Amino acid sequence: MEAQALDVLRADGAGPVGGGGTGGAAGDGGAGDAAELLPDAGVKWLGWAAYEVTRGHPLATRHLFDELLATDDRRSWETRIQRALAPDAPLVTALLERLLPRDARETGLWDALPRCAAATDLARAVAAGPLWEEGEAALRNAVGAFSGDVLQTMHVRTRDSAADGPLQTLHPLLRLLLLRRLEATGGWRHAHEALRRDAAERGLPEIEAYHRLALEDLHAAARFLNDRFGEADATRWCRLLVRLRRAPVRARIQAHAPQADSPQQRYEGLLGFLSTDEVESRERTVTRLLVASWMAPEPAESPETDHVGDPYRNPLEDLYGQLYGEINARFMTLAYGPFGGGTPALLDQAGQYEEKPGE
């Protein structure tokens, strides 16, 4: 992946790469210093970013790099990647046409799978009554057949069988693309609300909180997480946090729009309610931790991070890891504050955010 990234940077003339450091203030439009960027930060960061988005899928990686080179502006690489994979971007449609079955439009899967992708797995989507309208039995069966095809879905296998994901799990690249289409068609709120109601009816508070987070009902999602702090050991609590932070997050940029607000600006905007609502100290810390880690890229893989049965990762909202310092600080506050909670596990999680993405 880094070899491909090097070729792209050379072909592009080594434009601005990386955030908060080497030639990389988002949207600065400068040419950057090729001699400084190419050997380390630029190549490694761009290779990391491409892999995080595509999870190594060769076709998607090639098309993504081609799209990045085809742009005629000098925006930062973060903005270029975000625009290439915006909900209304042609690349999203082109990749879906290649990755979905050829008859997806005829069978109805083209329109049904985006809302199903909002669920944690396809089996849950098929079973969720509120997600389906009357008369959609045949379409529901078609999604069930798709989800049962081992060539179309994947199974997460970890060293902990209790944390393995379900069989009907979408490849994270395909899920990301389907969720982008869900946004483009205006179905985001309806799909996640239907799945939230289904989880509530089935008595699944963790899944309900997951969809509340995707709906940006941050107060409710964080309260769920805060209420479980101290109920179990800190390792289990951290796994719950990891599970929740993989809830889908809506795009903050369109294909032809100007650069979006910075991750820090959006983060503070989402947390505006903390300045007006009465929220106790620990819940305030947990809320900030959850929202920052939800928006930020996943840290380097570790046994604890990956033992949640969910392969979905979306680094696009904070490709430079600008919120890593905030996440580290909130973990440290929980570890050393008057809250208890098992310091070693929290410190281990904090340590994952000490290096920026791609370093």
Secondary structure as UniProt FT lines:
FT   HELIX           2..12
FT   TURN            22..23
FT   TURN            26..27
FT   HELIX           34..37
FT   TURN            38..40
FT   HELIX           41..54
FT   TURN            55..56
FT   HELIX           58..70
FT   HELIX           77..84
FT   TURN            87..88
FT   HELIX           90..99
FT   TURN            102..103
FT   HELIX           104..107
FT   HELIX           109..116
FT   TURN            117..118
FT   HELIX           122..127
FT   HELIX           129..131
FT   TURN            134..135
FT   HELIX           137..147
FT   TURN            150..152
FT   HELIX           161..163
FT   HELIX           172..184
FT   TURN            185..186
FT   HELIX           188..201
FT   TURN            202..203
FT   HELIX           205..214
FT   TURN            215..216
FT   HELIX           218..227
FT   TURN            228..231
FT   HELIX           234..245
FT   TURN            255..256
FT   HELIX           263..270
FT   HELIX           272..275
FT   HELIX           281..295
FT   HELIX           303..306
FT   TURN            307..308
FT   HELIX           316..318
FT   TURN            319..320
FT   TURN            322..323
FT   HELIX           324..336
FT   TURN            338..339
FT   HELIX           343..351
FT   TURN            352..353
FT   TURN            357..358
//
